[in-house]
């Protein structure tokens, strides 16, 4: 079975758009995604990159472009009024579940992406986060405990460092073998590389 790596952070609207297209991509290429939750802030710090939103004209255009892609893909998308979201705990939740309860991992990813990029929730607020988790069947206290485990923290740090070592500078980033593709608008290239 062919595989491809998908490096992502919930705080990236481009990563959300790419995530919505992965089932179709996997089906059409008979491949399997290897999900790599990373901390985009850590990647930015290590590479000197920054969000397009830090440049007003570029940020404005980029978010319009994301809306165009959402329409093309037929998926809901709303600019989060609380952007940027500090995703440290959210990403720890992802790697924690991936490590301990992999059967819950994709449902959690779907819930976090939708909470931020569909429902526009302020996931910086612990109360809002707790309600969002509960509404999707997750136990907030247990998940926060998992986020606090050293093994979880170490796993997120390791994936983030791995991403940087492979040349990742933003999200989403795909790898097919050693070939890197950055951006949700490169899915056709990923598909081509998967043959």
C-alpha positions, 0 to 999 in steps of 0.5 A: 500500500502506498503512503504519504505523510501529512504534516498539519496544525489545526490553526492552519485553514489551509491544513483544514481544507487539505484534511477535508480532501484526504479521503478522496485522495486516498481513495483515488490513489489507493494510498494511506495518509500518515498523519503527522500532527506538528506545532506550526508555531515551532516550525515558524520559530525554527525556520524564520517563517510566519503566517501570511496573515502578518502581512495585511494585504497578503493575509486578506487575499489568502483568506479570500482564496481559501473561501474559493477553494472551500467552494470548489471542494464543497466544504464549509469554511468560515474565517475564525474571528479569534485567529490566530489560535494557540494550538499547543494543547490541541496538537498535544491532544492529537499526538496523545490520542494518536499514541494511546487511542488511535481509533479516536484520532481522526474523529478528534482531528475532524472535531478540532478543524471544524470547531475552528474553521467551520464553527468559528469557536474561540479554542483559546478559551478553556471553557469553549474547548471543553464544550467543543470536546464534550459535544463530540463525545470526548472527555475534556478532563481525561484529554487534558490529562493526556496533554499534560503527560511528558510522553505526549509533550515529547511526541509533539516536539519530536514530530515538529523537529522531524518536520523541520529536519525534512524541510517543512516551513508551513502547513500543510506539507505532504511527502510522497517518499522524499518529495515534498509538496507544500500547501492545500493547493498542491493536492493534484501534485501529491496525487500525481506523485502517488501515481 
